[in-house]
């Protein structure tokens, strides 16, 4: 997939979750975690540490769920500044 400016700048994790079929519930199912865990990701604006250290592959799973609309590396680079306020 060719990256375009609109999907490489200021990507918020909430945009990724909204793009997943079923949104929060769908993301939880795809990643094998609780709905509460996904809401925690949204509040913090990023995936858990385990995804950055390679222990889990949530970014890859979310990327596959949105059919590559966002790459795993784009999802991992989501900024806390752009997160949903909780």
Backbone as CSV, one residue per row, in Angstrom:
resi,resn,N_x,N_y,N_z,CA_x,CA_y,CA_z,C_x,C_y,C_z
1,UNK,0.837,-1.182,0.000,0.000,0.000,0.000,0.877,1.238,0.000
2,UNK,0.582,2.159,-0.860,1.306,3.428,-0.922,0.804,4.331,0.194
3,UNK,1.725,4.847,0.994,1.334,5.734,2.071,1.106,7.134,1.519
4,UNK,0.020,7.755,1.951,-0.302,9.110,1.532,-0.211,10.021,2.735
5,UNK,-0.055,11.327,2.521,0.095,12.240,3.651,-1.051,12.162,4.651
6,UNK,-2.287,11.967,4.179,-3.410,11.958,5.103,-3.420,10.735,6.017
7,UNK,-2.752,9.644,5.651,-2.750,8.499,6.557,-1.392,8.268,7.213
8,UNK,-0.470,9.211,7.084,0.817,9.078,7.756,1.007,10.140,8.831
9,UNK,0.269,11.220,8.811,0.444,12.298,9.767,-0.654,12.274,10.818
10,UNK,-0.239,12.425,12.075,-1.167,12.586,13.182,-2.244,11.511,13.253
11,UNK,-1.868,10.290,13.058,-2.803,9.183,13.169,-3.087,8.929,14.639
12,UNK,-4.351,8.923,14.993,-4.751,8.619,16.367,-5.216,7.171,16.429
13,UNK,-4.921,6.530,17.529,-5.345,5.150,17.701,-6.860,5.038,17.582
14,UNK,-7.581,6.072,17.987,-9.042,6.045,17.876,-9.488,5.930,16.418
15,UNK,-8.729,6.512,15.493,-9.057,6.382,14.062,-8.923,4.937,13.608
16,UNK,-7.914,4.268,14.110,-7.686,2.868,13.747,-8.826,2.021,14.292
17,UNK,-9.147,2.206,15.569,-10.203,1.424,16.203,-11.539,1.664,15.504
18,UNK,-11.824,2.900,15.118,-13.070,3.210,14.413,-13.143,2.523,13.054
19,UNK,-11.998,2.278,12.444,-11.966,1.646,11.127,-12.148,0.130,11.192
20,UNK,-11.953,-0.450,12.369,-12.111,-1.896,12.532,-13.604,-2.228,12.533
21,UNK,-14.027,-3.205,11.750,-15.433,-3.616,11.802,-15.810,-4.016,13.231
22,UNK,-16.858,-3.390,13.751,-17.258,-3.642,15.131,-16.586,-2.711,16.125
23,UNK,-15.763,-1.830,15.627,-15.033,-0.841,16.421,-14.367,-1.433,17.648
24,UNK,-14.696,-0.971,18.840,-14.011,-1.422,20.053,-14.203,-2.921,20.257
25,UNK,-15.438,-3.390,20.119,-15.700,-4.817,20.301,-14.979,-5.650,19.240
26,UNK,-14.958,-5.154,18.023,-14.259,-5.857,16.947,-12.763,-5.903,17.172
27,UNK,-12.198,-4.793,17.633,-10.763,-4.746,17.908,-10.405,-5.707,19.036
28,UNK,-11.252,-5.758,20.052,-11.014,-6.675,21.171,-11.020,-8.118,20.681
29,UNK,-11.977,-8.446,19.830,-12.081,-9.807,19.314,-10.873,-10.159,18.445
30,UNK,-10.494,-9.252,17.557,-9.359,-9.481,16.658,-8.072,-9.702,17.447
31,UNK,-7.897,-8.932,18.515,-6.657,-9.000,19.288,-6.711,-10.012,20.433
32,UNK,-7.888,-10.566,20.683,-8.010,-11.545,21.760,-7.862,-10.945,23.148
33,UNK,-8.362,-9.714,23.305,-8.299,-9.033,24.596,-9.707,-8.595,24.984
34,UNK,-9.846,-8.078,26.180,-11.150,-7.606,26.641,-11.479,-6.245,26.027
35,UNK,-12.758,-5.932,26.021,-13.209,-4.615,25.561,-12.590,-3.548,26.460
36,UNK,-12.506,-3.827,27.742,-11.907,-2.882,28.686,-10.460,-2.576,28.306
37,UNK,-9.721,-3.580,27.856,-8.326,-3.367,27.450,-8.248,-2.398,26.271
38,UNK,-9.160,-2.546,25.307,-9.154,-1.644,24.146,-9.489,-0.226,24.587
39,UNK,-10.450,-0.073,25.501,-10.750,1.274,26.012,-9.536,1.874,26.721
40,UNK,-8.767,1.057,27.408,-7.545,1.549,28.052,-6.563,2.050,26.998
41,UNK,-6.445,1.309,25.886,-5.576,1.766,24.791,-6.029,3.131,24.289
42,UNK,-7.340,3.306,24.174,-7.863,4.580,23.669,-7.576,5.724,24.635
43,UNK,-7.692,5.467,25.923,-7.414,6.515,26.919,-5.942,6.908,26.897
44,UNK,-5.065,5.904,26.788,-3.628,6.210,26.779,-3.147,6.660,25.404
45,UNK,-3.914,6.320,24.367,-3.545,6.733,23.013,-2.499,5.863,22.369
46,UNK,-2.214,4.718,22.970,-1.229,3.810,22.395,-1.488,2.387,22.843
47,UNK,-0.859,1.485,22.131,-0.965,0.076,22.466,-0.092,-0.221,23.682
48,UNK,-0.274,-1.383,24.307,0.564,-1.696,25.475,2.035,-1.885,25.108
49,UNK,2.867,-1.755,26.112,4.313,-1.887,25.945,4.681,-3.171,25.217
50,UNK,3.933,-4.229,25.473,4.255,-5.527,24.883,4.227,-5.508,23.362
51,UNK,3.469,-4.598,22.785,3.443,-4.525,21.321,4.700,-3.852,20.779
52,UNK,5.254,-2.926,21.531,6.471,-2.232,21.103,7.712,-3.100,21.297
53,UNK,7.631,-4.047,22.233,8.761,-4.932,22.490,8.665,-6.233,21.703
54,UNK,7.587,-6.405,20.963,7.437,-7.586,20.125,6.830,-8.792,20.820
55,UNK,6.407,-8.628,22.063,5.794,-9.732,22.795,4.384,-10.033,22.290
56,UNK,3.711,-9.005,21.786,2.379,-9.157,21.193,2.392,-8.540,19.805
57,UNK,1.373,-8.804,19.035,1.299,-8.318,17.656,-0.024,-7.597,17.383
58,UNK,-0.505,-6.816,18.338,-1.796,-6.150,18.183,-1.820,-5.205,16.982
59,UNK,-0.744,-4.481,16.750,-0.708,-3.554,15.612,-0.867,-4.308,14.298
60,UNK,-0.213,-5.427,14.168,-0.344,-6.242,12.958,-1.754,-6.793,12.815
61,UNK,-2.334,-7.221,13.922,-3.689,-7.757,13.896,-4.695,-6.672,13.523
62,UNK,-4.512,-5.473,14.058,-5.405,-4.363,13.715,-5.227,-3.951,12.256
63,UNK,-3.995,-3.950,11.781,-3.731,-3.627,10.380,-4.447,-4.603,9.451
64,UNK,-4.375,-5.881,9.787,-5.060,-6.893,8.981,-6.570,-6.702,9.037
65,UNK,-7.084,-6.301,10.201,-8.532,-6.113,10.360,-9.065,-4.959,9.518
66,UNK,-8.210,-3.975,9.249,-8.629,-2.835,8.419,-8.086,-2.979,6.995
67,UNK,-7.690,-4.197,6.658,-7.226,-4.547,5.304,-6.091,-3.647,4.820
68,UNK,-5.159,-3.338,5.741,-3.976,-2.572,5.373,-4.188,-1.082,5.212
69,UNK,-5.364,-0.586,5.574,-5.602,0.868,5.484,-4.540,1.620,6.292
70,UNK,-4.161,1.046,7.432,-3.065,1.570,8.246,-2.065,0.436,8.438
71,UNK,-0.787,0.712,8.289,0.228,-0.324,8.485,0.474,-0.517,9.986
72,UNK,1.069,-1.631,10.320,1.403,-1.894,11.721,2.327,-0.810,12.268
73,UNK,3.280,-0.365,11.474,4.199,0.678,11.951,3.483,2.007,12.164
74,UNK,2.495,2.319,11.328,1.704,3.539,11.540,0.922,3.441,12.846
75,UNK,0.353,2.277,13.086,-0.443,2.086,14.300,0.449,2.204,15.531
76,UNK,1.637,1.635,15.476,2.565,1.730,16.605,3.038,3.153,16.851
77,UNK,3.004,3.985,15.832,3.482,5.353,15.996,2.389,6.322,16.425
78,UNK,1.203,5.816,16.700,0.116,6.686,17.166,0.579,7.472,18.371
79,UNK,0.229,8.732,18.390,0.691,9.628,19.439,-0.336,9.784,20.549
80,UNK,0.142,9.843,21.769,-0.720,10.068,22.928,-1.454,11.400,22.806
81,UNK,-0.850,12.368,22.168,-1.445,13.687,22.013,-2.782,13.588,21.271
82,UNK,-2.890,12.639,20.343,-4.089,12.496,19.527,-5.108,11.530,20.110
83,UNK,-4.923,11.103,21.339,-5.800,10.090,21.916,-7.123,10.687,22.385
84,UNK,-8.087,9.797,22.614,-9.376,10.180,23.151,-9.177,10.552,24.601
85,UNK,-9.744,11.662,25.028,-9.612,12.085,26.420,-10.575,11.285,27.266
86,UNK,-10.100,10.791,28.415,-10.929,9.945,29.270,-11.188,10.526,30.621
